[in-house]
Amino acid sequence: MLIQSTGSLEAVVIKRIFFSGNFIRHLIAQLETFIPSEPPQTVKALNLPYLSDQQERLVQVLVNGLSKSGSTKVITADRGRGKTTSLGLALAEWVKAGAANVGNHLKVAITSVNREALEAFFSILIKMLPDAEYRGSALNHPRLSIRFYPAHVITEKCGHVDLIIVDEAAALPVTLLKRIQLQSTNHWYATTLHGYEGNGRGFELRFLAWLDRQKVSYQSVQMTEPVRWSKGDPLEVLSYRMLCLDAGVSESEPLDTETLCYEVISQTDLVGSRGLLQQLFGLLIAAHYRTTPNDLRQLLDSPDVSIRALMNGQALLAVAVLIEEGPLPPNLIEPIWRGYRRPSGDLIPQTLVSREGIEEAGHLKGWRVMRIAVHPSHQCSGLGSQLLTHIHQEAFTSGFDFCGASFAADKELLSFWLSNHYLPLRLGDRSDRVTAGWPLLIINALSDKAKKVIEEVQRDFFQRLVLKLTLLEHQDEQWLVMRCLAALTAEVNLSEQILHRLEGVALHQRSIEDSLLSLRDGLSLPWIMRKILKLSVSDQQLLIGRVFKLCSSHELELMTGISGKRAQQSRIRQLLAELFFQ
Protein backbone atom coordinates (compact mmCIF):
# COMPACT_ATOMS: atom_id res chain seq x y z
CA MET A 1 0.00 0.00 0.00
CA LEU A 2 1.37 3.44 -0.92
CA ILE A 3 0.18 6.76 0.61
CA GLN A 4 0.73 9.93 -1.39
CA SER A 5 0.18 13.41 0.01
CA THR A 6 -0.60 16.56 -1.98
CA GLY A 7 0.26 18.92 0.87
CA SER A 8 -3.03 19.03 2.79
CA LEU A 9 -4.29 16.45 5.27
CA GLU A 10 -7.55 16.08 3.36
CA ALA A 11 -5.92 15.31 0.03
CA VAL A 12 -4.46 11.87 0.73
CA VAL A 13 -4.42 9.35 -2.10
CA ILE A 14 -4.15 5.69 -1.18
CA LYS A 15 -2.91 3.31 -3.86
CA ARG A 16 -2.44 -0.43 -3.52
CA ILE A 17 0.58 -1.78 -5.35
CA PHE A 18 0.34 -5.33 -6.69
CA PHE A 19 3.62 -7.20 -6.78
CA SER A 20 4.30 -10.00 -9.21
CA GLY A 21 5.61 -13.32 -7.99
CA ASN A 22 4.10 -15.76 -5.51
CA PHE A 23 7.12 -15.53 -3.21
CA ILE A 24 6.77 -11.75 -2.85
CA ARG A 25 3.03 -12.07 -2.31
CA HIS A 26 3.68 -14.67 0.39
CA LEU A 27 6.11 -12.32 2.18
CA ILE A 28 3.66 -9.41 1.99
CA ALA A 29 0.84 -11.58 3.37
CA GLN A 30 2.93 -12.47 6.42
CA LEU A 31 3.84 -8.81 6.97
CA GLU A 32 0.21 -7.71 6.78
CA THR A 33 -1.02 -10.27 9.32
CA PHE A 34 1.91 -10.28 11.74
CA ILE A 35 1.29 -9.04 15.27
CA PRO A 36 4.18 -9.29 17.77
CA SER A 37 3.15 -11.42 20.73
CA GLU A 38 5.49 -9.87 23.28
CA PRO A 39 8.01 -7.02 23.43
CA PRO A 40 11.74 -7.79 23.45
CA GLN A 41 13.11 -8.54 26.89
CA THR A 42 15.97 -6.54 28.36
CA VAL A 43 19.39 -8.17 28.39
CA LYS A 44 20.77 -8.77 31.89
CA ALA A 45 24.42 -8.65 32.99
CA LEU A 46 26.41 -11.73 31.98
CA ASN A 47 29.47 -13.54 33.19
CA LEU A 48 31.81 -13.02 30.22
CA PRO A 49 32.91 -14.65 27.96
CA TYR A 50 29.47 -16.29 28.12
CA LEU A 51 26.64 -14.52 26.33
CA SER A 52 23.81 -16.35 28.12
CA ASP A 53 23.27 -18.39 31.26
CA GLN A 54 22.39 -21.38 29.07
CA GLN A 55 25.70 -21.10 27.25
CA GLU A 56 27.61 -21.12 30.55
CA ARG A 57 25.71 -24.19 31.78
CA LEU A 58 26.23 -26.00 28.47
CA VAL A 59 29.99 -25.40 28.56
CA GLN A 60 30.13 -26.90 32.05
CA VAL A 61 28.17 -29.97 30.87
CA LEU A 62 30.54 -30.49 27.94
CA VAL A 63 33.68 -30.05 30.04
CA ASN A 64 32.45 -32.50 32.66
CA GLY A 65 31.61 -35.03 29.97
CA LEU A 66 35.23 -35.11 28.81
CA SER A 67 36.21 -36.75 32.10
CA LYS A 68 34.29 -39.87 31.05
CA SER A 69 34.86 -42.32 28.22
CA GLY A 70 31.96 -43.01 25.88
CA SER A 71 30.22 -39.68 26.48
CA THR A 72 27.77 -38.49 23.81
CA LYS A 73 26.26 -35.01 23.96
CA VAL A 74 23.52 -33.68 21.67
CA ILE A 75 23.08 -29.90 21.49
CA THR A 76 20.09 -28.43 19.68
CA ALA A 77 19.27 -24.76 19.19
CA ASP A 78 17.66 -22.29 16.85
CA ARG A 79 19.85 -19.82 15.00
CA GLY A 80 21.62 -17.15 17.03
CA ARG A 81 21.91 -19.09 20.30
CA GLY A 82 25.72 -19.34 20.33
CA LYS A 83 25.76 -23.10 19.77
CA THR A 84 28.97 -23.26 17.69
CA THR A 85 30.80 -20.79 19.92
CA SER A 86 29.88 -22.93 22.94
CA LEU A 87 31.76 -25.88 21.46
CA GLY A 88 34.95 -23.83 21.24
CA LEU A 89 34.43 -22.32 24.71
CA ALA A 90 34.11 -25.80 26.23
CA LEU A 91 37.45 -26.94 24.77
CA ALA A 92 39.16 -23.74 25.91
CA GLU A 93 37.75 -24.19 29.41
CA TRP A 94 38.93 -27.81 29.45
CA VAL A 95 42.46 -26.64 28.66
CA LYS A 96 42.34 -23.93 31.35
CA ALA A 97 40.94 -26.33 33.94
CA GLY A 98 44.07 -28.45 33.48
CA ALA A 99 42.58 -31.77 34.58
CA ALA A 100 40.82 -34.60 32.75
CA ASN A 101 40.78 -38.36 32.88
CA VAL A 102 41.25 -38.86 29.13
CA GLY A 103 44.94 -37.91 29.28
CA ASN A 104 47.11 -34.86 29.27
CA HIS A 105 46.48 -34.11 25.61
CA LEU A 106 43.06 -34.04 23.96
CA LYS A 107 42.90 -34.95 20.28
CA VAL A 108 39.79 -33.63 18.54
CA ALA A 109 38.36 -34.07 15.03
CA ILE A 110 35.60 -31.72 13.92
CA THR A 111 33.38 -31.58 10.86
CA SER A 112 30.46 -29.57 9.53
CA VAL A 113 28.82 -28.72 6.21
CA ASN A 114 31.96 -26.72 5.34
CA ARG A 115 34.95 -25.08 7.00
CA GLU A 116 33.35 -21.61 6.91
CA ALA A 117 30.53 -22.79 9.18
CA LEU A 118 33.10 -23.22 11.99
CA GLU A 119 34.46 -19.68 11.95
CA ALA A 120 32.91 -18.87 15.36
CA PHE A 121 34.33 -22.11 16.80
CA PHE A 122 37.93 -21.38 15.81
CA SER A 123 37.64 -17.65 16.55
CA ILE A 124 36.75 -18.16 20.22
CA LEU A 125 39.52 -20.74 20.63
CA ILE A 126 42.10 -18.34 19.20
CA LYS A 127 40.85 -15.64 21.56
CA MET A 128 40.78 -17.87 24.64
CA LEU A 129 44.04 -19.71 23.89
CA PRO A 130 46.48 -17.07 22.57
CA ASP A 131 49.43 -19.48 22.90
CA ALA A 132 47.83 -21.96 20.47
CA GLU A 133 49.13 -22.33 16.92
CA TYR A 134 46.38 -21.94 14.34
CA ARG A 135 46.64 -22.78 10.64
CA GLY A 136 43.42 -22.68 8.63
CA SER A 137 41.87 -26.05 9.45
CA ALA A 138 43.96 -27.05 12.46
CA LEU A 139 44.74 -25.70 15.93
CA ASN A 140 47.55 -27.03 18.09
CA HIS A 141 48.19 -26.41 21.77
CA PRO A 142 50.34 -28.34 24.30
CA ARG A 143 47.14 -29.82 25.76
CA LEU A 144 44.84 -29.75 22.74
CA SER A 145 44.96 -30.50 19.02
CA ILE A 146 41.98 -29.92 16.71
CA ARG A 147 41.66 -30.63 13.03
CA PHE A 148 38.78 -30.03 10.63
CA TYR A 149 37.88 -32.80 8.18
CA PRO A 150 35.27 -32.61 5.41
CA ALA A 151 32.28 -34.75 6.36
CA HIS A 152 32.74 -37.28 3.57
CA VAL A 153 36.26 -38.28 4.68
CA ILE A 154 36.28 -37.83 8.45
CA THR A 155 35.79 -41.51 9.30
CA GLU A 156 38.59 -42.56 6.95
CA LYS A 157 41.14 -39.86 7.76
CA CYS A 158 40.78 -38.76 11.37
CA GLY A 159 42.33 -41.91 12.85
CA HIS A 160 42.21 -42.37 16.62
CA VAL A 161 40.87 -39.29 18.39
CA ASP A 162 39.50 -38.62 21.86
CA LEU A 163 36.54 -36.58 20.64
CA ILE A 164 34.61 -36.10 17.41
CA ILE A 165 32.52 -32.94 17.05
CA VAL A 166 29.81 -32.70 14.39
CA ASP A 167 28.39 -29.21 13.93
CA GLU A 168 25.18 -28.81 11.90
CA ALA A 169 24.63 -32.55 12.21
CA ALA A 170 21.11 -32.29 10.74
CA ALA A 171 22.64 -31.40 7.38
CA LEU A 172 24.49 -34.74 7.22
CA PRO A 173 22.89 -38.08 6.29
CA VAL A 174 22.15 -40.54 9.06
CA THR A 175 24.32 -43.22 7.42
CA LEU A 176 27.35 -40.96 7.84
CA LEU A 177 26.42 -40.03 11.41
CA LYS A 178 26.19 -43.73 12.27
CA ARG A 179 29.72 -44.32 10.98
CA ILE A 180 30.97 -41.34 12.99
CA GLN A 181 29.33 -42.66 16.17
CA LEU A 182 31.24 -45.93 15.78
CA GLN A 183 34.54 -44.15 15.15
CA SER A 184 35.42 -42.68 18.57
CA THR A 185 34.54 -42.85 22.25
CA ASN A 186 33.31 -39.28 22.85
CA HIS A 187 30.98 -37.34 20.58
CA TRP A 188 29.39 -33.90 20.48
CA TYR A 189 26.57 -33.44 17.98
CA ALA A 190 25.29 -29.90 17.53
CA THR A 191 22.46 -29.00 15.19
CA THR A 192 20.14 -26.16 14.29
CA LEU A 193 16.46 -26.78 15.02
CA HIS A 194 15.22 -24.21 12.51
CA GLY A 195 17.55 -22.52 10.07
CA TYR A 196 19.32 -22.47 6.75
CA GLU A 197 21.95 -25.03 7.81
CA GLY A 198 19.49 -27.87 8.20
CA ASN A 199 16.68 -28.88 10.50
CA GLY A 200 16.73 -30.85 13.72
CA ARG A 201 13.41 -32.62 13.14
CA GLY A 202 14.80 -35.13 10.64
CA PHE A 203 17.88 -35.50 12.84
CA GLU A 204 15.67 -36.33 15.81
CA LEU A 205 13.43 -38.76 13.92
CA ARG A 206 16.30 -40.70 12.39
CA PHE A 207 19.60 -40.41 14.17
CA LEU A 208 18.49 -40.01 17.79
CA ALA A 209 16.00 -42.85 17.29
CA TRP A 210 18.90 -44.98 16.01
CA LEU A 211 20.96 -44.11 19.11
CA ASP A 212 18.04 -45.23 21.26
CA ARG A 213 17.78 -48.53 19.38
CA GLN A 214 21.53 -49.09 19.79
CA LYS A 215 21.14 -48.37 23.52
CA VAL A 216 23.63 -45.51 23.30
CA SER A 217 23.29 -43.27 26.33
CA TYR A 218 23.41 -39.59 25.43
CA GLN A 219 22.68 -36.29 27.13
CA SER A 220 20.55 -33.81 25.23
CA VAL A 221 20.79 -30.06 25.84
CA GLN A 222 18.58 -27.48 24.12
CA MET A 223 19.55 -23.80 23.92
CA THR A 224 16.62 -21.40 23.70
CA GLU A 225 18.10 -18.07 24.83
CA PRO A 226 19.33 -15.96 21.89
CA VAL A 227 22.71 -14.26 22.14
CA ARG A 228 22.60 -12.15 18.94
CA TRP A 229 19.34 -10.38 19.84
CA SER A 230 16.91 -10.05 22.73
CA LYS A 231 14.60 -12.84 23.73
CA GLY A 232 11.19 -12.39 22.09
CA ASP A 233 12.55 -10.12 19.35
CA PRO A 234 9.59 -9.76 16.93
CA LEU A 235 11.93 -9.67 13.94
CA GLU A 236 13.05 -13.24 14.66
CA VAL A 237 9.45 -14.42 14.92
CA LEU A 238 8.56 -12.61 11.71
CA SER A 239 11.51 -14.03 9.78
CA TYR A 240 10.49 -17.55 10.82
CA ARG A 241 6.95 -16.95 9.54
CA MET A 242 8.07 -15.36 6.28
CA LEU A 243 10.67 -18.02 5.43
CA CYS A 244 8.75 -21.01 6.86
CA LEU A 245 11.60 -21.82 9.23
CA ASP A 246 9.06 -22.75 11.91
CA ALA A 247 7.35 -25.37 9.73
CA GLY A 248 6.82 -28.66 11.54
CA VAL A 249 4.97 -31.94 11.25
CA SER A 250 1.67 -32.27 13.09
CA GLU A 251 0.26 -35.48 14.50
CA SER A 252 -1.44 -37.65 11.89
CA GLU A 253 -4.59 -39.73 12.11
CA PRO A 254 -4.41 -43.53 11.51
CA LEU A 255 -3.97 -44.28 7.81
CA ASP A 256 -7.07 -45.13 5.78
CA THR A 257 -6.01 -45.89 2.22
CA GLU A 258 -9.59 -45.66 0.93
CA THR A 259 -9.79 -41.96 1.77
CA LEU A 260 -6.47 -41.00 0.16
CA CYS A 261 -6.65 -38.62 -2.80
CA TYR A 262 -3.96 -37.84 -5.37
CA GLU A 263 -3.90 -34.07 -5.67
CA VAL A 264 -2.25 -31.46 -7.88
CA ILE A 265 -1.15 -28.56 -5.67
CA SER A 266 -0.60 -25.31 -7.51
CA GLN A 267 1.75 -22.56 -6.45
CA THR A 268 -1.29 -20.32 -6.04
CA ASP A 269 -2.75 -22.86 -3.60
CA LEU A 270 0.38 -22.58 -1.44
CA VAL A 271 0.27 -18.78 -1.36
CA GLY A 272 -3.43 -18.83 -0.49
CA SER A 273 -3.07 -21.30 2.37
CA ARG A 274 -0.34 -20.81 4.94
CA GLY A 275 -1.43 -24.06 6.61
CA LEU A 276 -0.86 -26.05 3.42
CA LEU A 277 2.53 -24.40 2.84
CA GLN A 278 3.54 -25.15 6.42
CA GLN A 279 2.53 -28.79 6.06
CA LEU A 280 4.50 -29.17 2.84
CA PHE A 281 7.66 -27.59 4.25
CA GLY A 282 7.25 -29.57 7.43
CA LEU A 283 7.33 -32.83 5.49
CA LEU A 284 10.40 -31.78 3.52
CA ILE A 285 12.16 -30.78 6.73
CA ALA A 286 11.28 -34.04 8.47
CA ALA A 287 12.65 -35.88 5.43
CA HIS A 288 16.07 -34.43 6.32
CA TYR A 289 16.11 -31.91 3.50
CA ARG A 290 17.97 -28.66 3.95
CA THR A 291 15.67 -25.77 3.14
CA THR A 292 16.70 -22.23 2.31
CA PRO A 293 14.80 -19.09 1.31
CA ASN A 294 15.84 -19.82 -2.25
CA ASP A 295 14.10 -23.22 -2.04
CA LEU A 296 10.92 -21.49 -0.93
CA ARG A 297 11.15 -18.97 -3.73
CA GLN A 298 11.76 -21.68 -6.32
CA LEU A 299 8.84 -23.68 -4.99
CA LEU A 300 6.49 -20.70 -5.27
CA ASP A 301 7.76 -19.03 -8.45
CA SER A 302 9.59 -21.45 -10.75
CA PRO A 303 7.47 -22.05 -13.88
CA ASP A 304 8.88 -25.58 -14.28
CA VAL A 305 7.94 -26.76 -10.77
CA SER A 306 4.90 -28.96 -10.16
CA ILE A 307 3.69 -30.42 -6.86
CA ARG A 308 1.83 -33.69 -6.41
CA ALA A 309 0.54 -35.03 -3.11
CA LEU A 310 -1.46 -37.69 -1.34
CA MET A 311 -4.06 -36.03 0.86
CA ASN A 312 -6.35 -37.37 3.55
CA GLY A 313 -8.93 -34.61 3.75
CA GLN A 314 -6.91 -31.49 4.57
CA ALA A 315 -3.92 -33.49 5.85
CA LEU A 316 -0.86 -33.79 3.62
CA LEU A 317 0.60 -37.30 3.97
CA ALA A 318 3.06 -37.48 1.07
CA VAL A 319 4.42 -34.89 -1.34
CA ALA A 320 6.66 -34.82 -4.41
CA VAL A 321 8.19 -31.71 -5.92
CA LEU A 322 8.66 -32.21 -9.66
CA ILE A 323 10.53 -30.18 -12.23
CA GLU A 324 9.85 -30.49 -15.95
CA GLU A 325 12.94 -31.14 -18.07
CA GLY A 326 13.54 -31.31 -21.81
CA PRO A 327 13.40 -31.44 -24.66
CA LEU A 328 16.56 -29.41 -25.27
CA PRO A 329 16.46 -26.78 -28.02
CA PRO A 330 17.56 -28.59 -31.22
CA ASN A 331 20.24 -26.02 -31.96
CA LEU A 332 21.88 -26.62 -28.54
CA ILE A 333 22.08 -30.42 -28.55
CA GLU A 334 25.24 -30.66 -30.65
CA PRO A 335 27.12 -27.82 -28.82
CA ILE A 336 26.22 -29.51 -25.51
CA TRP A 337 27.43 -32.88 -26.84
CA ARG A 338 30.70 -31.29 -28.02
CA GLY A 339 31.23 -29.68 -24.61
CA TYR A 340 30.93 -26.04 -25.66
CA ARG A 341 27.61 -25.26 -23.97
CA ARG A 342 26.06 -26.14 -20.62
CA PRO A 343 22.97 -23.98 -20.07
CA SER A 344 21.22 -24.08 -16.69
CA GLY A 345 18.38 -26.53 -16.08
CA ASP A 346 17.37 -29.80 -17.78
CA LEU A 347 19.72 -31.86 -15.60
CA ILE A 348 18.82 -35.32 -16.86
CA PRO A 349 18.70 -34.68 -20.64
CA GLN A 350 21.86 -32.56 -20.47
CA THR A 351 23.75 -35.16 -18.44
CA LEU A 352 22.88 -37.93 -20.87
CA VAL A 353 23.94 -35.78 -23.83
CA SER A 354 27.09 -34.19 -22.40
CA ARG A 355 28.42 -36.95 -20.13
CA GLU A 356 27.05 -40.11 -21.75
CA GLY A 357 27.32 -38.85 -25.33
CA ILE A 358 23.76 -39.84 -26.33
CA GLU A 359 22.45 -37.00 -28.52
CA GLU A 360 19.00 -38.64 -28.81
CA ALA A 361 18.51 -38.00 -25.07
CA GLY A 362 18.26 -34.29 -25.83
CA HIS A 363 14.87 -34.89 -27.44
CA LEU A 364 13.40 -36.52 -24.31
CA LYS A 365 10.87 -34.77 -22.10
CA GLY A 366 10.00 -35.76 -18.56
CA TRP A 367 9.71 -35.02 -14.88
CA ARG A 368 12.62 -35.06 -12.45
CA VAL A 369 11.48 -35.83 -8.92
CA MET A 370 13.39 -33.11 -7.11
CA ARG A 371 12.09 -33.98 -3.65
CA ILE A 372 9.79 -36.58 -2.17
CA ALA A 373 8.70 -36.91 1.44
CA VAL A 374 6.22 -38.95 3.48
CA HIS A 375 4.74 -38.05 6.86
CA PRO A 376 6.97 -39.64 9.56
CA SER A 377 3.98 -41.48 11.07
CA HIS A 378 3.32 -43.27 7.78
CA GLN A 379 6.78 -44.02 6.45
CA CYS A 380 7.45 -47.60 5.29
CA SER A 381 3.72 -48.01 4.63
CA GLY A 382 3.92 -47.73 0.84
CA LEU A 383 2.74 -44.13 0.50
CA GLY A 384 5.90 -43.00 -1.30
CA SER A 385 5.57 -45.80 -3.86
CA GLN A 386 1.86 -45.12 -4.24
CA LEU A 387 2.57 -41.45 -4.93
CA LEU A 388 5.20 -42.34 -7.53
CA THR A 389 2.76 -44.73 -9.25
CA HIS A 390 0.23 -41.89 -9.64
CA ILE A 391 2.98 -39.61 -10.97
CA HIS A 392 4.10 -42.21 -13.52
CA GLN A 393 0.54 -42.69 -14.76
CA GLU A 394 0.00 -38.94 -15.12
CA ALA A 395 3.34 -38.47 -16.89
CA PHE A 396 2.57 -41.30 -19.32
CA THR A 397 -0.88 -39.87 -20.08
CA SER A 398 0.72 -36.44 -20.65
CA GLY A 399 3.08 -37.89 -23.27
CA PHE A 400 6.26 -37.62 -21.18
CA ASP A 401 9.19 -39.91 -21.98
CA PHE A 402 10.54 -40.47 -18.48
CA CYS A 403 10.44 -39.80 -14.79
CA GLY A 404 13.83 -39.51 -13.13
CA ALA A 405 15.76 -38.38 -10.10
CA SER A 406 19.27 -37.44 -9.05
CA PHE A 407 20.43 -37.74 -5.44
CA ALA A 408 23.29 -38.69 -3.11
CA ALA A 409 22.71 -42.42 -2.86
CA ASP A 410 22.71 -44.63 0.22
CA LYS A 411 21.29 -48.12 0.80
CA GLU A 412 17.86 -46.99 1.93
CA LEU A 413 17.32 -44.46 -0.84
CA LEU A 414 18.62 -46.69 -3.63
CA SER A 415 16.47 -49.63 -2.51
CA PHE A 416 13.37 -47.40 -2.51
CA TRP A 417 13.91 -46.13 -6.05
CA LEU A 418 14.87 -49.53 -7.48
CA SER A 419 11.73 -51.06 -5.98
CA ASN A 420 9.75 -48.49 -7.99
CA HIS A 421 11.24 -49.59 -11.33
CA TYR A 422 13.91 -46.91 -11.70
CA LEU A 423 17.18 -47.89 -13.35
CA PRO A 424 20.58 -46.42 -12.44
CA LEU A 425 22.27 -44.74 -15.41
CA ARG A 426 25.13 -42.71 -13.98
CA LEU A 427 27.17 -42.85 -10.77
CA GLY A 428 29.30 -39.83 -9.90
CA ASP A 429 33.08 -39.95 -9.92
CA ARG A 430 33.41 -38.95 -6.26
CA SER A 431 31.26 -38.80 -3.15
CA ASP A 432 29.50 -35.61 -2.11
CA ARG A 433 31.65 -33.48 0.21
CA VAL A 434 28.77 -32.90 2.62
CA THR A 435 26.56 -35.99 2.49
CA ALA A 436 29.33 -38.52 1.68
CA GLY A 437 26.80 -40.15 -0.67
CA TRP A 438 27.60 -40.86 -4.31
CA PRO A 439 25.62 -38.80 -6.85
CA LEU A 440 23.35 -41.18 -8.72
CA LEU A 441 21.09 -40.51 -11.71
CA ILE A 442 18.15 -42.87 -12.18
CA ILE A 443 15.33 -43.08 -14.73
CA ASN A 444 12.02 -44.83 -15.24
CA ALA A 445 11.41 -44.98 -19.01
CA LEU A 446 7.81 -44.33 -20.09
CA SER A 447 8.21 -44.27 -23.88
CA ASP A 448 9.92 -46.50 -26.43
CA LYS A 449 12.19 -43.58 -27.29
CA ALA A 450 13.41 -43.35 -23.68
CA LYS A 451 13.82 -47.14 -23.42
CA LYS A 452 16.10 -47.12 -26.46
CA VAL A 453 18.26 -44.38 -24.91
CA ILE A 454 18.46 -46.28 -21.61
CA GLU A 455 19.58 -49.48 -23.34
CA GLU A 456 22.39 -47.60 -25.03
CA VAL A 457 23.51 -45.84 -21.82
CA GLN A 458 23.47 -49.08 -19.80
CA ARG A 459 26.10 -50.75 -21.98
CA ASP A 460 28.74 -48.15 -21.12
CA PHE A 461 27.53 -47.80 -17.55
CA PHE A 462 28.06 -51.54 -17.03
CA GLN A 463 31.75 -51.25 -17.98
CA ARG A 464 32.29 -48.23 -15.73
CA LEU A 465 30.68 -49.96 -12.75
CA VAL A 466 33.01 -52.94 -13.15
CA LEU A 467 35.97 -50.55 -13.20
CA LYS A 468 34.71 -48.74 -10.07
CA LEU A 469 34.39 -52.04 -8.24
CA THR A 470 38.14 -52.58 -8.64
CA LEU A 471 38.95 -49.17 -7.11
CA LEU A 472 36.57 -48.52 -4.20
CA GLU A 473 37.76 -49.27 -0.68
CA HIS A 474 34.75 -48.66 1.57
CA GLN A 475 32.31 -51.54 1.95
CA ASP A 476 29.23 -49.30 1.62
CA GLU A 477 30.58 -47.89 -1.65
CA GLN A 478 31.22 -51.41 -2.99
CA TRP A 479 27.67 -52.42 -2.08
CA LEU A 480 26.31 -49.41 -3.97
CA VAL A 481 28.19 -50.38 -7.14
CA MET A 482 27.17 -54.03 -6.78
CA ARG A 483 23.53 -53.02 -6.32
CA CYS A 484 23.68 -50.83 -9.44
CA LEU A 485 25.17 -53.72 -11.43
CA ALA A 486 22.45 -56.04 -10.20
CA ALA A 487 19.76 -53.57 -11.26
CA LEU A 488 20.84 -53.33 -14.91
CA THR A 489 18.49 -54.85 -17.47
CA ALA A 490 20.65 -54.68 -20.60
CA GLU A 491 21.59 -58.14 -21.87
CA VAL A 492 25.22 -59.08 -21.29
CA ASN A 493 26.21 -62.46 -22.69
CA LEU A 494 29.30 -64.58 -22.10
CA SER A 495 31.11 -66.46 -24.83
CA GLU A 496 31.29 -70.26 -24.80
CA GLN A 497 35.01 -70.00 -24.09
CA ILE A 498 34.46 -67.93 -20.93
CA LEU A 499 31.72 -70.30 -19.74
CA HIS A 500 34.08 -73.21 -20.29
CA ARG A 501 36.79 -71.53 -18.21
CA LEU A 502 34.32 -70.80 -15.41
CA GLU A 503 33.38 -74.47 -15.37
CA GLY A 504 37.07 -75.41 -15.16
CA VAL A 505 37.58 -73.24 -12.08
CA ALA A 506 34.28 -73.98 -10.30
CA LEU A 507 34.03 -77.73 -10.89
CA HIS A 508 37.64 -78.72 -11.47
CA GLN A 509 41.09 -77.43 -10.51
CA ARG A 510 41.81 -74.88 -13.20
CA SER A 511 43.99 -72.04 -11.86
CA ILE A 512 42.04 -69.12 -10.37
CA GLU A 513 44.92 -66.71 -11.10
CA ASP A 514 44.96 -67.64 -14.80
CA SER A 515 41.18 -67.23 -15.06
CA LEU A 516 40.70 -63.86 -13.30
CA LEU A 517 39.53 -62.02 -16.42
CA SER A 518 36.92 -64.70 -17.17
CA LEU A 519 35.84 -64.72 -13.53
CA ARG A 520 35.46 -60.95 -13.57
CA ASP A 521 33.31 -61.11 -16.71
CA GLY A 522 31.12 -63.79 -15.16
CA LEU A 523 30.68 -62.28 -11.71
CA SER A 524 29.79 -58.89 -13.24
CA LEU A 525 26.66 -60.25 -14.91
CA PRO A 526 23.57 -58.56 -13.42
CA TRP A 527 21.82 -61.85 -12.68
CA ILE A 528 24.93 -63.25 -11.01
CA MET A 529 25.45 -60.03 -9.04
CA ARG A 530 21.93 -60.37 -7.69
CA LYS A 531 22.93 -63.80 -6.35
CA ILE A 532 26.16 -62.42 -4.86
CA LEU A 533 24.23 -59.79 -2.91
CA LYS A 534 22.36 -62.62 -1.15
CA LEU A 535 25.62 -64.15 0.12
CA SER A 536 27.14 -63.37 3.49
CA VAL A 537 29.28 -60.24 3.74
CA SER A 538 32.35 -62.44 4.23
CA ASP A 539 31.69 -64.38 1.00
CA GLN A 540 31.01 -61.15 -0.90
CA GLN A 541 34.31 -59.69 0.30
CA LEU A 542 36.14 -62.88 -0.68
CA LEU A 543 34.87 -62.83 -4.28
CA ILE A 544 35.16 -59.07 -4.80
CA GLY A 545 38.50 -58.87 -3.02
CA ARG A 546 40.17 -61.66 -5.02
CA VAL A 547 38.58 -61.29 -8.45
CA PHE A 548 38.10 -57.54 -8.76
CA LYS A 549 40.53 -55.95 -6.32
CA LEU A 550 43.32 -58.56 -6.67
CA CYS A 551 43.85 -58.69 -2.90
CA SER A 552 46.60 -60.86 -1.44
CA SER A 553 45.91 -63.90 0.73
CA HIS A 554 46.80 -61.88 3.84
CA GLU A 555 44.43 -59.06 2.88
CA LEU A 556 41.63 -61.55 2.22
CA GLU A 557 42.20 -63.13 5.63
CA LEU A 558 41.79 -59.73 7.31
CA MET A 559 38.61 -59.09 5.32
CA THR A 560 36.96 -62.51 5.65
CA GLY A 561 38.55 -64.36 8.55
CA ILE A 562 39.41 -67.28 6.22
CA SER A 563 43.01 -68.23 6.93
CA GLY A 564 45.36 -69.52 4.25
CA LYS A 565 45.39 -69.38 0.46
CA ARG A 566 44.23 -72.98 0.04
CA ALA A 567 41.15 -72.49 2.21
CA GLN A 568 40.32 -69.24 0.41
CA GLN A 569 40.57 -70.85 -3.02
CA SER A 570 38.47 -73.79 -1.91
CA ARG A 571 35.72 -71.46 -0.74
CA ILE A 572 35.90 -69.45 -3.99
CA ARG A 573 35.39 -72.65 -6.02
CA GLN A 574 32.40 -73.62 -3.88
CA LEU A 575 30.83 -70.19 -4.36
CA LEU A 576 31.39 -70.23 -8.14
CA ALA A 577 29.73 -73.64 -8.37
CA GLU A 578 26.71 -72.36 -6.44
CA LEU A 579 26.45 -69.17 -8.50
CA PHE A 580 26.83 -70.64 -12.00
CA PHE A 581 26.02 -74.34 -11.92
CA GLN A 582 23.33 -74.90 -9.30
PyMOL commands that set and color helices and strands:
alter all, ss='L'
color gray80, all
select helices_A, chain A and resi 22-33+53-65+83-97+115-128+151-157+169-171+174-181+200-213+234-243+257-259+267-272+274-286+293-301+330-338+347-354+359-363+376-378+383-397+411-419+448-471+475-487+496-507+513-523+526-532+537-548+553-560+565-581
alter helices_A, ss='H'
color red, helices_A
select strands_A, chain A and resi 2-5+12-15+72-77+106-111+133-135+138-141+144-148+163-167+186-192+219-223+261-265+305-312+315-325+366-374+402-409+423-427+438-445
alter strands_A, ss='S'
color yellow, strands_A
deselect
rebuild
show_as cartoon
